[in-house]
């Protein structure tokens, strides 16, 4: 492969991402103008408060941290053809467990308690997504509906935990006790709250890249994602691959929760996530499930998120506008998101057998050519 | 019923949730501007219908991925309703206009005289009756009209339907549009059916529960409404238990969602058993 073709694809993909984001910003501007707001002012406030100073940049990186984890979690599942919406649930459970470790084992030294809390969060988050993974792999229960349902279960259950068994006397809000000093992640650039959770996120990007491209599991999951029937016929343990992928996906959600508790809030708060898991889905889609792509798209979304509260403060444009931008992005991704797997899965049974045309030759699967033949 | 329609054209419509939320918002918004819940209901149907047409444009004409586009509709609804709430009414979180009453209650003439039956069947909001009428109409539409036949044909085998001269595109559009209008009505029931209030994310997963009910009913309107009744029963039970037993509300609120998962698992096990027997 010469260097020209090697660079063409990433460049083209980056171009698409930039274009999509520009369209989204334009949509946001239209919405603002229609509702009588000054969109140029709003965007200026957004970007200066997100990138204007060293602290501002640090804060944007901070806002991107949970999104890196949830984006990776979504991406690895999507790559294997599983539409896991349950990262949000893992995030809640992981966050709670990390907080629990942090406020229970207060005498442990830093070198023990931090790995312990992170491992516990990863494990619990992983198991939480493993459940719908098993259901999908062994019983063909639709994982989209189950993971959405289990999200509500996780959010309500953790809210129950801090409202009843772990209620702190005298505190009106539903939150756990604070974690010990030794369980807090180190700050990287005070006064910003940016912490070593971001580094953990960066390491996760490298790990997932490695898993996806340099391990047997990665090879298997890409095959299962591209063509589950081929994967099964060539002897891959399809069900087991799906379960492992779901575990990793949930594990990343759990890490996102741990990073939030140990790096930002220092305690578990009920309903704390503004939809990190769902934004993760948007990020994974926009990044075409590439871990490195996820990293950069998460940074972009971090900028939008980081700047949105200041925008609301100074230009009275509600920060919910960011959601509209996200939705626009997803809409546009959905049009060209024509990878075979989702089509195969919902467009009927035809594709389960190789199609023979009259000349007796095998033709391509109807689902795998992006639907242009339909 | 909206779910049934989309299921019957074999389009898994996860946008229901967002369409409902949009309908709920439009219901309160226009209801407040015109001081009439009826205008609100109409607006809810109109706007959810419009949004579903946009959704159909993406999914049917531009071959957008169904699930991804559905997700986009949901996030759009979540963001845009919260945005508009702040911009138009300067209310964050929840909004209850003072000049808006909820839709009237209906006392069914003869039945409300019958002791127990009267209590159960009479005196509900208009939407409750409209919901049952919509079950009837949907089932008539699907099984007694040419359009219904076409809808089912497209769902069963798209290419065959196309070959038989049915416009797949038109049928999918119609089904999604009707589904959108029905979702709008569902949203209106939430916002102006009983309370005349809109709050952020007030649908809270009901669109997805409806989807689960569709799975439960395998696309059949009557079976699906049975599933909905079941879920409705558990929700009502949860409120009752909360008051009478003092059980933690969060645990009770979890029930409907857990039950959806359990039902899906049971259905899958059943399917597997049948396969093994066959």
Interface residues (C-beta under 8 A of the other chain):
Chain A: X31 X35 X36 X37 X83 X135 X139 X140 X141 X142 X144 X145 X146 X148 X149 X150 X152 X153 X156 X157 X159 X160 X163 X164 X275 X278 X281 X282 X285 X318 X320 X321 X322 X323 X324 X326 X327 X328 X330 X331 X333 X334 X335 X337 X338 X342 X343 X346 X347 X348 X350 X371 X374
Chain B: X10 X11 X12 X14 X58 X62 X63 X64 X65 X66 X67 X68 X69 X71 X72 X73 X75 X76 X78 X79 X80 X82 X83 X84 X86 X87 X88 X92 X157 X158 X159 X204 X205 X208 X211 X212 X215 X248 X250 X251 X253 X254 X257 X258 X260 X261 X264 X265 X268 X269 X271 X272
